Amino acid sequence: ASRGPEVLQPKAGTLNRLVEYLTHQNILNQPYMKCFLMIYSTFTTAEKLLSKLMERYFVPADQHPPEITRQDWEQTVVVPIQLRVYNALRNWILVFEDSELKSTRLLRTLRTFIETALHSDHKTLAANASASLARKLKQNSSKEDSNLGQTGAKEKILPDPPQPEVGKIVFSPLLTLKKLEDIEVARQLTLMDFEVFVAIKPSELLNSNWSKAKHKHRSPNVLKMSTRFNEISNWVSTTIVQSEKIKLRIKLMTKFIKIAEQLRKMNNFHTLMAIIAGLNNSSVYRLRFTKAEIPKSVTSVLESLDKLMSAEGNSSIYRSVLQNVDPPCLPYLGVYLTDLTFIEDGNPDYINGLINFKKRRLIYSVIDKIQQYQQLPYNFYPVHQIQEFFLKSDKLDDNSQWELSLAREPRKAERNEIV
């Protein structure tokens, strides 16, 4: 890391040099600080980082250059560095996650530092730091009472949500998908998926933990998003192949495509992709007679959505569209996970023994994009009956779906044999 203020972002460095840059008396690099505090756990521990920050705080007062008086050294170097250390601590506290908040050793050391050294030199700053820590601990202890989780969307004053498009049928035990409005199904699926998405913490997206058997427990909400994706996909394909009559299958496929179209209008690309995956499931994809009788106008909608979410060209069409979308938005998480895996596997953690901070900046840039979409929630009323309808709907395994698909349209069957 360079000590010069002209260098905006270090590419690599020792932990000491990275901490030095973080707290440099002549540099206030907020993007670097946000990045550093988000990804530091990929190269050190919380306890070690706190130790380094405290070391940095205690600038030796007697090591000033001979051409500078001790008083000038205090005013131009020592105090500014102490203020930078305080600033780093305050920003770190704001983004504390469970691992930090549950570390008794870390909290005890931090409190001791605030109440002694920091309080002795800067009483107001010490009081502010103590208050920030107390607020964070209180927020963490009551987070189970919040539907939005610890990294949840910020509370904003929003207009009244649109009235749910439901009738008395939602209270009927005979409720079926075809009796529900497409837009309301899309709204409820969006609310359910966004609730999980907004709970994803930055630490869950580090080190590709979600894909490693030993570390999956570190990415609970990423795994929940994956589970939800598979459930929706299976729900779509199961619902279609369970329908014995071709006319009902045509209606259901048409309905799912229209629900997908509503999801696109809501900028919910994640759930949209799940429905497309269900429609492209092999047990559904092979139903050529069913697909052939879907209205052309509906088929063209599906083709357009397929093209939008295509992985071709590194999902280039989707990425281009996403850049011009205003929140609320639920991006397709799979693209971000692919990007993070590519960065993780394609870049070394260390370069010539130095921490590869350029790699960490690339990881941060992806997570920062995800966080931007976590800030603004969707403004819909939850309809419990529709959400329960989805949760209780059948979701068969692939083998069971394939057997049903063969029963609906046997191999080498003619159209007049399909009813």
N, C-alpha and C positions, 0 to 999 in steps of 0.2 A: 504494500500500500504506500502511496506517496503522501508525504506530509504537506505537500504544497496545496494551497487552496485552489489552484487552477485545475486540478484533477477532480472531475466530478464523481467518478466511481472507481474504486480500486478493482483491479482484475484478480489479484491474488495477494496473500500476505499471511503472516503468522497471526495467531490470535491476539497477541499484544499489539501488533501494528493495526489490526482492524479495530480494536477497541480504542486505540490512540486516535485513529481517524474519526471514529464515532464521537469522540469527545474533544476534538481539536479546538483550541481556543479561537482560531480565526475562521473556522468553517462551521456553518450550520447547514448540513445536507439532510433535509427531512426525508427525501426519497430513500437515501441510503439507510437512514435510521429505521424507517418502516420495513425495508427489506431485511436489514440485519436482525431486528427483533422478531420478525416472522420466521426466519429460517435458521437462527443460531443453533437450534438443537440438532442440526445436521452435522455440526462440527465441534460442539462442546456441550457441557451440561449447564443447567441453570445455576447451580451452586458455583461452578467455576467462573461463569460469566459475572456473577455478583462479586466474587472475589477479585476479579480483574478490574471491575468498575470501582471498587473500594480502593484498590491499589492506586488506580489512576487519580482518585480524589485527593489522596495524600501526596501532593506534589512537594518534593523536598524544597523548602524555602531557602535553604542555604546553597543551592546549586545554581544560582543565577549567574549569568555571564558577568565578568568583571566590569564591563562597560555599562551595565544596568544596575541601578541602585536596588536595594532589597525592596523598598517601597514600590518602585515601578514594576519590579518583578511580580510582586504580589498583585498589583492592580491589572497588569497586562497579561499575565500568564496564570498565576495560581487561582485567583478568583474566577476568571473566565472558564478555566478547566473544571472547577468545582460546579459551576453553574451548568456546564455541559453534562457533567455526570448526573446532576439532579434531573436535568431534562430527559436524559436517557432512562433513568429510573422511573420517572413519572410516566413516560410513554410506554415503558415496558409493563408497568403495573396495569395500565389501561387494557393491555391485550393479554394479560395473564390467562392461562387456560387451566384445566383441572390439574395437570401435572405440577404446575407451579403452586397453585392454591392448596394442594394437598401435601406439599413438601414442608413438613414442620421445621426441618433444619433451615431451609431457605427463608421461610417467613421469620423465624426467630433471628437469624443473622441480619435480615433486612431491617426488622424493627429496631434491633440494637444499634445499627448504623444510623438510622434516622433519628433515634432518640438521644444519641450521644454526639457523634462527630458532626452530623449535619445540623443538629439543633444548636450545638455550640457555636458554629460558624454562621448559620443562616436560619434563625428561628422561624421566620415566616415560611420559608421553603420546607422546613421540616414539618411544620403544621400541615401544609398543603399535601405533602407526601403521605403523611399519616392518614389524612382524611381520604385521599385517593385509595389507599390500601383498604381502609375500613369500608368504603363504598363498594369496592370490588368484592370483598369477602361477603358483604351483605347480599350483593347481587347474586353471587354464586350460591349462597345458602337458600335463596328463594327462587332460583331459576326453574325449579320444577313447577312453580305456579304460573310460569309464562309459557304460552303456546309456541313462542318463537325461538326459544333456546338462547344460549349465551351469545352467539354471534348473530342473533336474529335481526330481522328487518327493523329499522328504526321506526318508532312511533311517529306518525305524521297525521296532520289533520286532513282527512280525506272526505270527499263528498259522500252522501249516502250511496251505498251499493245499489245496483239495479235490482229490482224485485225478482225473486226466483220465478222462473217460468215452470211452475208446477201446479197441478190441480189436486183434487182430493185423492186421485189415484195413487199418490205416493204413500198414502196410509193403508193401502190395500195389500193384503197378503198375496194377492195375485199379480202384484206388480211385475211387469216385464220390460225389457229394454226398449222394445218398439213403442211402448206407451210413454216413454220419456222424451222430452225435447232435446234435440242434439246439443244446443247451446248450453243447457243446464247440466247435461252429462259432462261436457267439456269443462264447465266451471268447477264442478265438484272434483273431477280428476285433477284439475290444476291446483285447487286448494290443498288436496291431499299430498300431492308431490312437492309443492312449494314448501309445505311445512317441514318436510324432511330435508329438502335442499338448503333451506335457510339455516338449518342446525349444523351444517357441515363446518368444522373448524379448520383453520389452516394446517394444524398439525396432522390432520387426517390425510392430507394430500402430499406429505413428505415421504421420501424414500420408497415410493411405490408400495407402501405398507398394505394397501387394500388387496394386493395380488400375492402377498406372501403368507403362507399358512401360519408361520410363527408370529406374525405381526398384524394379522387381520383385525385383532381386537383393538388396535389403535385407530381404526378407520370405521367406527360403527355406523355413522350416517352415510358414508359412501357406500357401504355394503347394503344399507337399507334402501338407498336409491336404486342399486342394482337389483335387489329383490323386488322392489316395486315395479321396475321396468319389466322384469320377467313375468310378474303376476299379470300385468296389463296385457302383455303380448300373449300369454297363455289364455287369458280370459277371452280375447278377441278370437283366436283360432278355435278354442274349445266351443264357444257359443255358436260359431258357424258350423263346425262339423257335427255338433250334436243335433242340428236341425235336419230332420229326415226329408222334408219336402224341399224341392229345388226352389220353389217360389219364396219360401221363407228364407232360404239361404241367400237368395238374391237381395231380398229386403234387408237382411242383416248386414251383408257386405256393403250395401249402399249406405246403410245407417252409419257404420263404422267409418266409412270414407267421409261422410258429412260431419261426423264428430271430429275427425282429423282436420277437416277444413276449418272448423270453428277453433280448434287448438292453434292452428296457424295464425288465425286472426288475432288470437290472444297472445301471440309470441311465445307460446309454450311449445318449444321445439323438442323438449325431452319426452313429454308424454306423446307428442305427435310421432316421434321416432318409434316409441313402443308400439303404437297402434299399427304403424307401417310394418314393423317387424312381425306382428301377429298376422297381418294380411299376406305377408310374404313367407309365412311358415310353410314348410313343404306340404303339410297336410291340407292347407288351404290353396296353395299355389297350383296344385295339380287338378283342382276342380274346374276343368276347362269349360264344361257345359254351364256351370253356374256363372263363371266369369264372363262367358260370351253373351249372356243375357242381361248383364248390368247395363243400364242406359249409358250411351256414349258420352253424354255430358258429365256423368259421374266418373266414368273411366278416365276422362281427360283430367279431372281434378286429381285423381290418384297418380296419374303419370306425372303431373306437375309437382306433386308433393314428393314423389319418389326421386325426381330429378333434384329437387331442393335439398333433400337429405342424403343424396348419394355421397359415398365415400370417395368417389373418383376425384383425382387431382387433390388429394389431401383435404377432401370436403370443401373444395374451393368455393362452390356456389353458396353453400350454407354459411361459410365464414364471411363471404362478401355481404350477404343479406344481414347477418347478425351485427355487422359494424354499423348499420344504418337503422337499427331498431332502438326505440326508446323503451325504457322500463315502464311498467313491470314486464319482466321477461324471465322465462325459465329456459336457459340454454341447455342444449344437449350435453350432459355431463361426459358422455363417452368420448367426445372429441378432446376435452380437456385432459382426461385421464390418459389418452393416447399421447398427447403432447408431453405430459409430465413424464411418462415412461420413456419416450424418445430422448428427452433431455437427460433423464437419470442414467439411461444405459449408454448414451453417446458421449458423455463427458466425464472425465475423471474427477474424483473428489479432491485430489491434491495434484499440484503441478510443482515438480522439483521440491517436494516437501512443504510447499505453501498451500494454504486453504484456497481452493479454486472458487473465488467469490463470483466470478463471471457466471459460473454454472448456477450458483445460488440466485443471482439476479434473474436468470432465465426462468427458474422455478417460481420466483416471486412474481414475475410478470404474468404468469398464467393464473396463479392463485388470486392475484389482485383483480383480474378480470372477473373471476367467479364472485369475489366479494362485492364488486360493484352491482351485480344483479341480485345480491342478497338484501340490498338496502331498502328497496321499495316493494311492498307486498301487493298481492292482488286484492282488489276491493270487491269481493263477492260475499254474499251471505252463505254460510255453510248449510247444506240441507242434509241432515243426518240420515234420513231414509234412503237417499240416493247413495251416499257413501257406504252405508251398511249393505245396500243391494250389491254393490260391487264387491265388497269384502266377502260376502257370503256366496257369491256366484261360483259355479264350478270352474275349476282350472285343472285340466287333466295333463298327465305327462305326455311326452312326444309319442311314445309307442301306442298309447290308448287313442290319441288323436289320429294317428296314422291308420289304425284299424277302422275307426269310424269313417275316415275319409274314403277308404277303399269300399266300405259298405255303401256310402252315398253315391259314389261314382266308380264302379268296378273297372278294372283295367279292361280295355278293348270293348267297353260297353258302347252302344249306340244311343243317340239322344232319345229315341222313342222308348228306351228301356229305363230312363231316369224319370222319376215322378216327383 
